[in-house]
């Protein structure tokens, strides 16, 4: 049932905005008014068309908008901001049309990287810096003059250092090597077998290749690798420390181009849910304040939908 927040009630003429955080595994949807009061939220499947294809991404988006309409009666938006892990920076008009045309009823649509909305979420005026480690990874900064800088973001074939996918993949490499006797013994082997419910390492072949497993599914193993590191498994510690260091190098390359006094904000499941990873990363940047974002990138997207042109 709709309440008096939404269109459909007599005399209601509020303008509504849509903020989207389209990550590698899920999409967070926020509907808000001109004061950024959130009136509805929901979570749906990924809209990363580089990972799932344009047809599936558009279908996933339509399904979420159907949920918004069914629950609120809102069909038309004064502004939409889509932060998407598929993008390196601001989408071209062609990219925006390919994803949005026929999907959104909106007066204004901004489509940019997930780090663009994370920068908005810092609530920092002028210079700001953010790093995200989720299924993938990337860093982004904004100079005082508004210039946007990025480091990383080359995807799982060329980068994604410190990401859930990379941690999981390296952990699996070491588990298989341990099973073969070509690597050091590690608890990651039994952890991997238990996680995918198989009896031995060769059985993992069918699990991962028949059909090929999506990278977001592989990334689910990352917390297990970090947990084994927390328990003291030497191989797991090495895996985690390597990815922390690689992501720290990416962050340092970004921060060299930004003021020394601004904090580095971090976001994403790897930072949020794994204290070991967060603390090891802070140790890699001893001269920089490292903080978890308290406002979500989805809230940053809503802010941009309201305020950006």
N, C-alpha and C positions, 0 to 999 in steps of 0.2 A: 504494500500500500504506500502511495506517495504521501509525504507530509508537506507542510507549508514552506519547506525549503525549496521545493522544486516547481518547475513550470507545470501548468495544468490546474493550479489553484487560481481562483478568480483574482484578477488584478496583479498577478505576479509577473514582473518584468526584469528579474535579476539576470545579469549576464554571467555565463559560466565558462570556465576555462578547464583545459585538460592537460595534465602533466604525465608523461610516460617515461619510465625507466626500463628500456628494453635490453636486458642483460643476455648472457649467453644461454641461460637455462630457463628464465622466467621473465615476465613483464609485469611491472607494478603500475597500476593506473590510479591516478588521483583526479577527482573532480573538485574544483573549488570556485569560489566567487572572486570578485574584484579585490577583496581584502585578504585573499589567500586562505579563507576559512575552508577547510576541507569538509565537503558534504557527502562524499562517497569515495570509497576505495575498493579495489579488487585486484586479484592477481591472476594472470593467465599464462599461456605458453609463450615461448620466445618469439620475437618478431625479427630476430637476426637472420635476414634473408641470405647472408653469405653462408650460414650454417645449414638452414633448412630449406632454402629456395624461396623465391619471391611468391609463388602461389600459396605455399603453406604459411608463410609469414603474413600475407594479406588475410588469409582465412582465419588465422589466430587473432589478428587485430579486429576483424569483423565480429568474431565471437565475443570479444571483450566489450566492444561497443554495444552489441546486443544486450549484454548483461547490464551495462550502464542504463540503456534505454528502458529495459524491463524493470529495473529497480528504482529509477528516478524520473523517468519520462523525459530526460534530456537527450535531445538528438543533435541540436545545433550548439556550436561553441564559438565564443568570441575569439578565442585564441587556443592554439594547440602547440605544445612543445614536446618533441619526441627526442629523447636521448637514447642512442642506439649503439650497441657494441659492434655493429657491422660497419660503422663509419669512423673515418680517421679525423674528420673535421666537418665543417658545414656542408651539408648536401647540396649538390647542384639542383637546379630546377628540374632537370631530367630525372635525377634520382628521387627527388621528392614526389614528382608526378607518378613515377613507376610504382611507388609504394602507396601513396595516399589517394590518388585519383579514383573516385568512385567508392572510397572507404569512409572518408571524413566529410562532414558538413561543417565547415569552419570558415571564418573570415580571415584567419591568419594561421599559417603553419610554419613552424621552425623545426627543422630536422638536423640534428648535429650528433656528435659523438657522446657516449655516456660520460666522458670526462668534462664536456662542456657543462652538463647539468650538475656534475659534482662540484665544479668551480663555483657555480651559482649557490650551491648549498653551503659553501664555507662562510658566506655572508661577509666576506672580506672586501673592503673597498680598495680598488687599485690592484696591486700585485697579490697573487695567490698561487698556491701550488697544491696539487692533489695527485695521489697515486692510487690505483685500484688493482687489487688482486682478487679476482673471482675465478670463473672458469678460464678466462684469459687475463691479460694484464696490460697496463699502459700508464703513462704519467702525462700530466698536462699542467701548464702554468699560464698565468696571465701577467703580462708586464703592466706597469703603472699606466702606460698609454693605451692599454686595451689589447695589445698584440697578444695573440694566443700562440703558445709554444707546445709542442708535443715531443715526447721521446718514448720509444717502444710502440706497441700497437701493431706489430707486423704479423700477428696471428700465430697459430700453433705450429705452422711449418717453418717460420722464420724467426720466431721470438717467443713471446708470452712467458718470459722469465718470471719466476716467483708465482706463477698462476697455479690454480688447482689442477689443471690438466698436466702441467709440467712436473709438479711434485708427484702426482699419481703415476705418470708415465715413468719417471726415474725410479720410483719405488717398485713398480712392476718389473722394470729391467733388472733391478737388483734381486728381486724375488726369483725370477727365472734363472739368473746367473747362479744363485745359491742352489737351486734345484739341480742344475747341470754340473755343479762342482767347479765352475769356472770363476765363481765369485766367492766372497766371504760369507760364512753362515750368518743368517739374519732372521729375526722373527717376522720380517715382512713376508716370507714365503708362506708360513701357516696362516698369517693374517689375510693374505690375498686368496688363498684357497678357501678359507672360511667365508670371506666376504662374497665370493662368487659361487660358493656352495659346490665346489668340485673337490675330487679326491687327490689329484696330482697336477703337476704343472702342465703336462701335455694336454690335459682336458681344458686348459684355458684357451687353447687354440680355437676350438669351436665357439667358445663364449665370445671371443673378441673378433672372429673373422666370419662367422656364419649366423647372421649377416654381420657386416662390419659394425662395430660398436661406435656410436656417436661420442664425440669428445666430451660432451657434458656428462655423459654416463661414466666415462672413464674418470673424470674429475671428482666423482663422488668418493673415490678411494683416497683422495688427498688427506682428509682428516685422520684416516687410519694410519697413514705414514707418519703424520705429525704426532699422533698418539704414541706410536712405537718409539719415536725419538724422545718424547717426554719420559718414557719408561727407561730410556738409556740405551736402546739398541744402537750400536755404533754405526751401522750402515745407514739406518734411518736418520740418525743425527747428521751424517755426512750429506745425505740427500737434501735434507731441509736447509742446512747451512749453505750448501751450494746455491740453492734457489734464492735464499735470502740475499746472499752476496751479489748474485747476478741482478736482482731487482734493485738493490742498493746502488749498483753502478749506473743503472738507468736513471734512478732518481738523482744521483749526483750530477750526471750530465745535464739534467734539466736545471737543477738548482744553481749551477755555475752561471746561468744566464739570468738569475733572479736575485733580488735583494737578499742579503744575508740575514736580515732580522725577521723574515716572515716564517711562520710555521709551515711544516709539511703535513698536510692532512691526508689520512689514508682511509680507504673504504673497501668493502668487499668481504665476502665470506671468509677468506683466508685470514684476513686481519681481525675481523669481528669475533670469530669463534675459535681462534687458536692463539692463546696467550704466548706460547713459546715463539711462534713466528713473529708476532708483534714485538716482543722484547728483543729478539735477536736482531730484528730490523732496526730498532731504535739504537742498538749498540753500534750499528754500522754508520750511523749519522750522529756522532757524539756532540757535534757543534750545532745541531739543528733541533728545534722543538718539533717532536713528532706527535700528532694528535689524531685520535679517531674522529671522524665526522659525526656530529650529533644530529645534524639535519640530514635527512636522506637525499640522495640524488633525485628521487622522484619528487620530493618537495622542492628541490632546486629547479626541476623542470616546470613545476607549477608556477613558481616565481617567474621564470622566464616567459611562460605563456602569458602571464599577466602584464609584465613590464617591458619585455624586449619587443622590438619592432622587426 
